[in-house]
């Protein structure tokens, strides 16, 4: 194999690797953005769930206590 041919092959491989690296960087950035959005959504849902639980607990506190009478 001639040296110029080997250098061309290596250059092509390096170019493909650089393109793949850029592609992976873009994918990683998109995934990080998605993670941030999903984390915010999860935190919002946890907050809403906590508020709903507090409202249910408050309603349960207002219910009259029923005693079982022996009949």
Secondary structure as the mmCIF struct_conf table of DSSP 4:
data_model
#
loop_
_struct_conf.conf_type_id
_struct_conf.id
_struct_conf.beg_label_comp_id
_struct_conf.beg_label_asym_id
_struct_conf.beg_label_seq_id
_struct_conf.end_label_comp_id
_struct_conf.end_label_asym_id
_struct_conf.end_label_seq_id
HELX_RH_AL_P HELX_RH_AL_P1 UNK A 3 UNK A 62
BEND BEND1 UNK A 63 UNK A 63
HELX_LH_PP_P HELX_LH_PP_P1 UNK A 64 UNK A 70
#
